[in-house]
């Protein structure tokens, strides 16, 4: 899982013109012309120091504002069909058993 996230983060940095922002729940940031607030995160990913039957996924609820429009958006990593176009999760901090650190989610306008 750690290798997958590293590869995805490296792939994201090589895309020309891709905007990204890293947030913890409750934080607001700017992604291009959009204002994005990370409201809630649901993380069922396998910790890096565990053996799991399935990898799990990371789901985030976002409040996205652009101009006068504000939308409640739900995105998932890895992305599934019907994802919100132009916005998604491109990476997140690793999860380890026994460690409680704030989860940091990286959002991108060109998600992997």
DSSP file (Angstrom, degrees, kcal/mol; ACC not computed):
  #  RESIDUE AA STRUCTURE BP1 BP2  ACC     N-H-->O    O-->H-N    N-H-->O    O-->H-N    TCO  KAPPA ALPHA  PHI   PSI    X-CA   Y-CA   Z-CA
    1    1 A X     >        0   0    0      0, 0.0     4,-2.4     0, 0.0     5,-0.2   0.000 360.0 360.0 360.0 -40.0    0.0    0.0    0.0
    2    2 A X  H  >  +     0   0    0      1,-0.2     4,-2.3     2,-0.2     5,-0.2   0.907 360.0  49.8 -63.5 -40.8    2.8    2.4    0.8
    3    3 A X  H  > S+     0   0    0      2,-0.2     4,-2.8     1,-0.2    -1,-0.2   0.912 109.0  52.7 -62.5 -42.3    4.4    1.7   -2.6
    4    4 A X  H  > S+     0   0    0      1,-0.2     4,-2.4     2,-0.2    -2,-0.2   0.932 110.9  46.0 -59.8 -47.2    1.1    2.4   -4.3
    5    5 A X  H  X S+     0   0    0     -4,-2.4     4,-2.5     1,-0.2    -1,-0.2   0.899 112.4  51.2 -64.3 -39.7    0.7    5.8   -2.6
    6    6 A X  H  X S+     0   0    0     -4,-2.3     4,-2.4     2,-0.2    -2,-0.2   0.925 111.1  47.9 -62.5 -43.9    4.3    6.7   -3.3
    7    7 A X  H  X S+     0   0    0     -4,-2.8     4,-2.6     1,-0.2    -2,-0.2   0.906 112.0  49.6 -62.9 -41.5    3.9    5.9   -7.0
    8    8 A X  H  X S+     0   0    0     -4,-2.4     4,-2.1    -5,-0.2    -1,-0.2   0.896 111.0  49.2 -66.2 -39.0    0.7    7.9   -7.2
    9    9 A X  H  X S+     0   0    0     -4,-2.5     4,-1.5     2,-0.2    -1,-0.2   0.905 112.3  48.2 -67.1 -39.7    2.2   10.9   -5.5
   10   10 A X  H  X S+     0   0    0     -4,-2.4     4,-1.0     1,-0.2    -2,-0.2   0.906 111.2  50.4 -65.0 -41.0    5.2   10.7   -7.8
   11   11 A X  H  < S+     0   0    0     -4,-2.6     4,-0.5     1,-0.2     3,-0.5   0.885 108.3  54.0 -63.5 -37.8    2.9   10.4  -10.8
   12   12 A X  H >< S+     0   0    0     -4,-2.1     3,-0.6     1,-0.2    -1,-0.2   0.828 104.8  53.5 -66.7 -31.8    0.9   13.4   -9.6
   13   13 A X  H 3< S+     0   0    0     -4,-1.5    -1,-0.2     1,-0.2    -2,-0.2   0.726 103.4  57.3 -76.9 -18.9    4.0   15.6   -9.4
   14   14 A X  T 3< S+     0   0    0     -4,-1.0     2,-0.6    -3,-0.5    -1,-0.2   0.574  80.8 101.1 -87.9  -7.3    5.0   14.9  -13.0
   15   15 A X  S X  S-     0   0    0     -3,-0.6     3,-1.4    -4,-0.5     2,-0.2  -0.671  76.2-127.7 -80.1 119.9    1.7   16.2  -14.4
   16   16 A X  T 3  S+     0   0    0     -2,-0.6     3,-0.1     1,-0.2    -2,-0.1  -0.454  87.2   8.0 -68.6 132.9    2.2   19.7  -15.8
   17   17 A X  T 3  S+     0   0    0      1,-0.3     2,-0.4    -2,-0.2    -1,-0.2   0.491  86.5 146.9  80.1   2.7   -0.3   22.2  -14.5
   18   18 A X    <   -     0   0    0     -3,-1.4     2,-0.4    -6,-0.2    -1,-0.3  -0.588  35.9-150.3 -76.5 130.0   -1.9   20.0  -11.9
   19   19 A X        +     0   0    0     -2,-0.4    90,-2.0    -3,-0.1    91,-0.4  -0.794  20.6 173.3 -97.7 142.6   -3.0   21.8   -8.8
   20   20 A X  E     -A  108   0A   0     -2,-0.4     2,-0.3    88,-0.2    88,-0.2  -0.983  15.0-169.5-146.1 157.8   -3.1   20.1   -5.5
   21   21 A X  E     -A  107   0A   0     86,-2.1    86,-3.1    -2,-0.3     2,-0.5  -0.991  14.5-143.6-146.8 140.7   -3.7   20.9   -1.8
   22   22 A X  E     +A  106   0A   0     -2,-0.3     2,-0.3    84,-0.2    84,-0.2  -0.933  29.1 170.6-110.7 126.9   -3.2   18.9    1.3
   23   23 A X  E     -A  105   0A   0     82,-2.8    82,-3.1    -2,-0.5     2,-0.3  -0.909  28.3-142.9-133.1 156.0   -5.7   19.3    4.1
   24   24 A X    >   -     0   0    0     -2,-0.3     3,-2.4    80,-0.2    14,-0.3  -0.810  57.1 -69.7-107.1 159.5   -6.7   17.7    7.5
   25   25 A X  T 3  S+     0   0    0     78,-0.5    14,-0.2    -2,-0.3     3,-0.1  -0.226 124.6  23.7 -53.2 131.6  -10.4   17.5    8.4
   26   26 A X  T 3  S+     0   0    0     12,-3.9    -1,-0.3     1,-0.4     2,-0.2   0.175  97.0 118.1  97.8 -15.3  -11.8   20.9    9.0
   27   27 A X    <   -     0   0    0     -3,-2.4    11,-2.2    11,-0.2     2,-0.4  -0.517  49.9-150.3 -86.1 153.4   -9.2   22.8    7.0
   28   28 A X  E     +C   37   0B   0      9,-0.2     2,-0.3    -2,-0.2     9,-0.2  -0.957  21.9 163.0-121.2 141.2  -10.0   24.9    3.9
   29   29 A X  E     -C   36   0B   0      7,-2.8     7,-3.1    -2,-0.4     2,-0.4  -0.886  35.5-102.7-145.8 177.0   -7.6   25.4    1.0
   30   30 A X  E     -C   35   0B   0     -2,-0.3     2,-0.5     5,-0.2     5,-0.2  -0.909  22.2-175.1-111.4 134.2   -7.6   26.6   -2.6
   31   31 A X  E >   -C   34   0B   0      3,-2.5     3,-1.8    -2,-0.4     2,-0.4  -0.870  68.6 -58.1-126.9  93.9   -7.4   24.3   -5.6
   32   32 A X  T 3  S-     0   0    0     -2,-0.5   -12,-0.0     1,-0.3   -14,-0.0  -0.576 121.4 -17.0  66.8-124.4   -7.1   26.4   -8.7
   33   33 A X  T 3  S+     0   0    0     -2,-0.4    34,-0.4    -3,-0.1     2,-0.3   0.419 122.3  93.1 -91.0   0.3  -10.2   28.7   -8.7
   34   34 A X  E <   -C   31   0B   0     -3,-1.8    -3,-2.5    32,-0.1     2,-0.5  -0.676  66.1-142.7 -97.8 148.2  -12.0   26.5   -6.2
   35   35 A X  E     -CD  30  65B   0     30,-2.9    30,-2.9    -2,-0.3     2,-0.5  -0.950  25.2-167.0-103.2 126.7  -12.2   26.8   -2.4
   36   36 A X  E     -CD  29  64B   0     -7,-3.1    -7,-2.8    -2,-0.5     2,-0.5  -0.963  11.7-170.2-123.3 127.9  -12.2   23.3   -0.9
   37   37 A X  E     -CD  28  63B   0     26,-2.2    26,-2.3    -2,-0.5     2,-0.9  -0.975  19.2-140.8-115.4 125.8  -13.1   22.4    2.7
   38   38 A X  E     + D   0  62B   0    -11,-2.2   -12,-3.9    -2,-0.5   -11,-0.2  -0.759  28.8 170.7 -84.7 106.2  -12.4   18.8    3.9
   39   39 A X  E     +     0   0B   0     22,-2.3     2,-0.3    -2,-0.9    -1,-0.2   0.920  57.6   0.7 -84.2 -47.7  -15.4   18.1    6.1
   40   40 A X  E     - D   0  61B   0     21,-1.4    21,-2.6   -15,-0.1     2,-0.4  -0.995  54.2-159.2-148.8 145.9  -15.1   14.4    6.9
   41   41 A X  E     - D   0  60B   0     -2,-0.3     2,-0.5    19,-0.2    19,-0.2  -0.997   0.6-166.9-130.4 134.4  -12.9   11.5    6.2
   42   42 A X  E     - D   0  59B   0     17,-3.1    17,-3.0    -2,-0.4     2,-0.6  -0.978  14.4-171.7-118.0 114.4  -13.7    7.8    6.4
   43   43 A X  E     + D   0  58B   0     -2,-0.5    15,-0.2    15,-0.2    -2,-0.0  -0.920  25.7 155.7-118.7 112.1  -10.6    5.6    6.3
   44   44 A X        +     0   0    0     13,-2.9    14,-0.2    -2,-0.6    -1,-0.1   0.096  34.6 135.3-115.5  20.1  -10.8    1.9    6.0
   45   45 A X        -     0   0    0     12,-0.3     2,-0.3    11,-0.2    11,-0.3  -0.329  64.6-101.4 -68.8 152.1   -7.3    1.4    4.4
   46   46 A X        -     0   0    0      9,-2.1    49,-0.3     1,-0.1    -1,-0.1  -0.576  40.7-112.5 -71.7 128.3   -5.0   -1.3    5.7
   47   47 A X    >   -     0   0    0     -2,-0.3     3,-1.3     1,-0.1    49,-0.2  -0.285  22.5-120.3 -59.6 150.4   -2.4    0.0    8.1
   48   48 A X  T 3  S+     0   0    0     47,-2.8    48,-0.2     1,-0.3    -1,-0.1   0.729 111.8  51.8 -68.9 -20.6    1.2   -0.2    6.7
   49   49 A X  T 3  S+     0   0    0     46,-0.4     2,-0.3     2,-0.0    -1,-0.3  -0.087 103.4  73.4-105.9  34.7    2.3   -2.4    9.6
   50   50 A X  S <  S-     0   0    0     -3,-1.3     2,-0.5    -4,-0.1    -4,-0.0  -0.926  74.4-124.5-138.8 163.1   -0.5   -5.0    9.2
   51   51 A X        -     0   0    0     -2,-0.3     2,-0.3     2,-0.0    -4,-0.1  -0.959  36.0-178.2-110.4 126.8   -1.6   -7.8    6.9
   52   52 A X        -     0   0    0     -2,-0.5     3,-0.1     1,-0.1    -6,-0.0  -0.874  36.9-135.6-127.1 155.7   -5.1   -7.3    5.5
   53   53 A X  S    S+     0   0    0     -2,-0.3     2,-0.3     1,-0.2    -1,-0.1   0.842  96.4  21.8 -75.5 -35.8   -7.4   -9.3    3.3
   54   54 A X  S    S-     0   0    0      1,-0.1    -1,-0.2    -3,-0.1    -8,-0.0  -0.958  73.5-128.4-134.4 154.1   -8.3   -6.2    1.3
   55   55 A X        -     0   0    0     -2,-0.3    -9,-2.1     1,-0.1    -1,-0.1   0.810  44.1-153.1 -71.2 -30.7   -6.7   -2.8    0.9
   56   56 A X        -     0   0    0    -11,-0.3     2,-0.3   -13,-0.0   -11,-0.2  -0.276   9.7-103.6  83.2-175.4   -9.7   -0.7    1.8
   57   57 A X        -     0   0    0    -12,-0.1   -13,-2.9    -2,-0.1     2,-0.5  -0.945   9.1-127.6-147.2 167.2  -10.5    2.8    0.7
   58   58 A X  E     -DE  43  77B   0     19,-2.7    19,-2.7    -2,-0.3     2,-0.4  -0.983  24.4-170.2-119.8 123.8  -10.5    6.4    1.8
   59   59 A X  E     -DE  42  76B   0    -17,-3.0   -17,-3.1    -2,-0.5     2,-0.4  -0.934   3.0-171.6-117.4 139.7  -13.7    8.4    1.4
   60   60 A X  E     -DE  41  75B   0     15,-2.7    15,-2.4    -2,-0.4     2,-0.5  -0.984  16.8-148.3-132.9 142.2  -13.9   12.2    1.9
   61   61 A X  E     -DE  40  74B   0    -21,-2.6   -22,-2.3    -2,-0.4   -21,-1.4  -0.947  27.0-173.6-107.8 126.2  -16.8   14.6    2.0
   62   62 A X  E     -DE  38  73B   0     11,-3.6    11,-2.9    -2,-0.5     2,-0.6  -0.871  27.3-143.7-122.2 149.8  -15.9   18.1    0.7
   63   63 A X  E     -DE  37  72B   0    -26,-2.3   -26,-2.2    -2,-0.3     2,-0.5  -0.973  28.7-168.4-108.2 115.2  -17.5   21.5    0.5
   64   64 A X  E     -DE  36  71B   0      7,-3.0     7,-2.8    -2,-0.6     2,-0.4  -0.919   6.5-172.5-114.3 123.5  -16.4   22.9   -2.9
   65   65 A X  E     +DE  35  70B   0    -30,-2.9   -30,-2.9    -2,-0.5     2,-0.3  -0.943  10.3 169.3-116.3 135.3  -17.0   26.6   -3.8
   66   66 A X  E >   - E   0  69B   0      3,-2.7     3,-1.9    -2,-0.4     2,-0.3  -0.915  68.8 -41.2-144.3 114.9  -16.4   28.1   -7.2
   67   67 A X  T 3  S-     0   0    0    -34,-0.4     0, 0.0    -2,-0.3     0, 0.0  -0.543 125.2 -24.3  65.8-126.9  -17.7   31.6   -7.8
   68   68 A X  T 3  S+     0   0    0     -2,-0.3     2,-0.4    -3,-0.1    -1,-0.3   0.453 118.8  97.9 -95.2  -2.5  -21.2   31.8   -6.2
   69   69 A X  E <   -E   66   0B   0     -3,-1.9    -3,-2.7     2,-0.0     2,-0.4  -0.709  48.9-175.6 -92.8 137.0  -21.7   28.0   -6.4
   70   70 A X  E     -E   65   0B   0     -2,-0.4     2,-0.3    -5,-0.2    -5,-0.2  -0.999   6.5-177.4-129.8 132.8  -21.2   25.7   -3.4
   71   71 A X  E     -E   64   0B   0     -7,-2.8    -7,-3.0    -2,-0.4     2,-0.6  -0.960  28.0-131.8-131.9 148.2  -21.5   22.0   -3.7
   72   72 A X  E     -E   63   0B   0     -2,-0.3     2,-0.4    -9,-0.2    -9,-0.2  -0.893  36.9-173.8 -93.7 120.9  -21.2   19.0   -1.3
   73   73 A X  E     -E   62   0B   0    -11,-2.9   -11,-3.6    -2,-0.6     2,-0.5  -0.941  18.1-157.4-124.7 138.5  -19.0   16.5   -3.0
   74   74 A X  E     +E   61   0B   0     -2,-0.4    10,-0.3   -13,-0.2     2,-0.3  -0.971  18.2 177.5-114.9 126.9  -18.0   12.9   -2.0
   75   75 A X  E     -E   60   0B   0    -15,-2.4   -15,-2.7    -2,-0.5     2,-0.3  -0.867  10.3-155.4-126.1 160.3  -14.8   11.5   -3.4
   76   76 A X  E     -E   59   0B   0     -2,-0.3     2,-0.4   -17,-0.2    13,-0.4  -0.976  15.8-116.6-138.6 148.4  -13.1    8.2   -2.9
   77   77 A X  E    S+E   58   0B   0    -19,-2.7   -19,-2.7    -2,-0.3     2,-0.2  -0.991 107.5  35.7-128.8 122.9   -9.5    6.8   -3.2
   78   78 A X  S    S-     0   0    0     -2,-0.4    -1,-0.2   -21,-0.2    12,-0.1   0.543 112.0-121.0 -66.7 150.6   -9.0    4.7   -5.2
   79   79 A X        -     0   0    0     10,-0.2     2,-0.3    -2,-0.2    -2,-0.1  -0.265  26.8-157.1 -65.2 147.4  -11.5    6.4   -7.4
   80   80 A X    >   -     0   0    0      1,-0.1     3,-0.8    -4,-0.1    -4,-0.1  -0.759  36.5 -69.1-117.8 167.6  -14.6    4.5   -8.6
   81   81 A X  T 3  S+     0   0    0     -2,-0.3    -1,-0.1     1,-0.2     0, 0.0  -0.194 118.3  34.3 -55.0 146.7  -16.9    5.1  -11.7
   82   82 A X  T 3  S+     0   0    0      1,-0.2    -1,-0.2    -3,-0.1     3,-0.1   0.659  82.2 165.1  80.9  16.2  -18.9    8.3  -11.5
   83   83 A X    <   -     0   0    0     -3,-0.8     2,-0.4     1,-0.1    -1,-0.2  -0.236  51.2 -89.4 -63.0 155.9  -16.3   10.2   -9.7
   84   84 A X    >   -     0   0    0    -10,-0.3     3,-1.3     3,-0.2    -1,-0.1  -0.539  50.9-115.6 -68.8 124.0  -16.7   14.0   -9.6
   85   85 A X  T 3  S+     0   0    0     -2,-0.4    -1,-0.1     1,-0.2    25,-0.1  -0.360  90.9  11.8 -67.8 135.8  -14.8   15.3  -12.7
   86   86 A X  T 3  S+     0   0    0     -2,-0.1     2,-0.3    25,-0.1    -1,-0.2   0.569 116.4  71.2  81.5   9.0  -11.8   17.5  -12.1
   87   87 A X    <   +     0   0    0     -3,-1.3     2,-0.3     2,-0.0    22,-0.2  -0.936  53.2 125.5-157.6 132.2  -11.4   16.8   -8.4
   88   88 A X  E     -B  108   0A   0     20,-1.8    20,-2.6    -2,-0.3     2,-0.5  -0.981  57.8 -74.3-170.0 177.0  -10.3   13.8   -6.4
   89   89 A X  E     +B  107   0A   0    -13,-0.4    18,-0.2    -2,-0.3    23,-0.2  -0.751  35.4 175.3 -87.1 126.5   -8.0   12.3   -3.8
   90   90 A X  E     -     0   0A   0     16,-2.8     2,-0.3    -2,-0.5    17,-0.2   0.520  64.5 -20.8-107.9  -8.9   -4.4   11.9   -5.1
   91   91 A X  E     -B  106   0A   0     15,-1.3    15,-2.9   -83,-0.0    -1,-0.3  -0.961  52.5-158.2 178.3 170.3   -2.9   10.7   -1.9
   92   92 A X  E     -B  105   0A   0     -2,-0.3    13,-0.2    13,-0.2     3,-0.1  -0.981  36.7 -84.6-159.0 159.7   -3.1   10.5    1.9
   93   93 A X        -     0   0    0     11,-2.3     2,-0.0    -2,-0.3    10,-0.0  -0.344  55.9 -98.5 -67.1 152.5   -0.8   10.0    4.9
   94   94 A X        -     0   0    0      1,-0.1     2,-0.5     9,-0.0    -1,-0.1  -0.332  29.1-132.6 -72.1 153.9   -0.1    6.4    5.9
   95   95 A X        -     0   0    0    -49,-0.3   -47,-2.8    -3,-0.1     2,-0.4  -0.921  23.4-173.1-107.6 131.3   -2.0    4.7    8.7
   96   96 A X    >   -     0   0    0     -2,-0.5     3,-1.5     3,-0.4     2,-0.1  -0.974  30.0-108.6-126.3 142.2   -0.1    2.8   11.3
   97   97 A X  T 3  S+     0   0    0     -2,-0.4     3,-0.1     1,-0.2    -2,-0.0  -0.442 104.1  15.0 -64.1 135.0   -1.4    0.6   14.1
   98   98 A X  T 3  S+     0   0    0      1,-0.2     2,-0.5    -2,-0.1    -1,-0.2   0.400 103.4 104.2  83.2  -2.9   -0.9    2.2   17.5
   99   99 A X    <   -     0   0    0     -3,-1.5     2,-0.7     2,-0.1    -3,-0.4  -0.947  50.2-164.2-116.5 130.7   -0.2    5.7   16.2
  100  100 A X        +     0   0    0     -2,-0.5     2,-0.4    -3,-0.1    -3,-0.0  -0.865  28.0 149.2-113.7  98.0   -2.8    8.5   16.2
  101  101 A X        -     0   0    0     -2,-0.7    -2,-0.1     3,-0.0     3,-0.0  -0.941  55.6 -89.8-124.0 149.4   -1.7   11.3   13.9
  102  102 A X        -     0   0    0     -2,-0.4     2,-0.4     1,-0.1    -9,-0.0  -0.331  44.9-117.7 -59.1 133.9   -4.0   13.6   12.0
  103  103 A X        -     0   0    0    -62,-0.0     2,-0.5   -11,-0.0   -78,-0.5  -0.598  26.5-157.0 -75.0 127.6   -4.9   12.2    8.6
  104  104 A X        -     0   0    0     -2,-0.4   -11,-2.3   -80,-0.1     2,-0.5  -0.937   6.5-164.1-109.7 125.5   -3.7   14.4    5.8
  105  105 A X  E     -AB  23  92A   0    -82,-3.1   -82,-2.8    -2,-0.5     2,-0.6  -0.927   8.3-149.0-113.6 130.3   -5.5   14.1    2.5
  106  106 A X  E     -AB  22  91A   0    -15,-2.9   -16,-2.8    -2,-0.5   -15,-1.3  -0.884  15.1-165.9-100.7 122.1   -4.1   15.5   -0.8
  107  107 A X  E     -AB  21  89A   0    -86,-3.1   -86,-2.1    -2,-0.6     2,-0.3  -0.805   6.5-173.6-106.1 147.3   -6.7   16.6   -3.3
  108  108 A X  E     -AB  20  88A   0    -20,-2.6   -20,-1.8    -2,-0.3     3,-0.5  -0.966  35.2-135.4-140.2 154.0   -5.9   17.3   -6.9
  109  109 A X  S    S+     0   0    0    -90,-2.0     2,-0.1    -2,-0.3   -89,-0.1   0.530 111.8  41.9 -85.2  -5.6   -7.7   18.7  -10.0
  110  110 A X  S    S-     0   0    0    -91,-0.4    -1,-0.3   -22,-0.1   -95,-0.1  -0.567  88.9-166.2-132.8  70.6   -6.2   15.8  -12.0
  111  111 A X              0   0    0     -3,-0.5   -21,-0.1     1,-0.2   -25,-0.1  -0.200 360.0 360.0 -63.1 149.4   -6.6   12.8   -9.6
  112  112 A X              0   0    0    -23,-0.2    -1,-0.2  -104,-0.0   -22,-0.1   0.442 360.0 360.0 -75.3 360.0   -4.7    9.6  -10.3
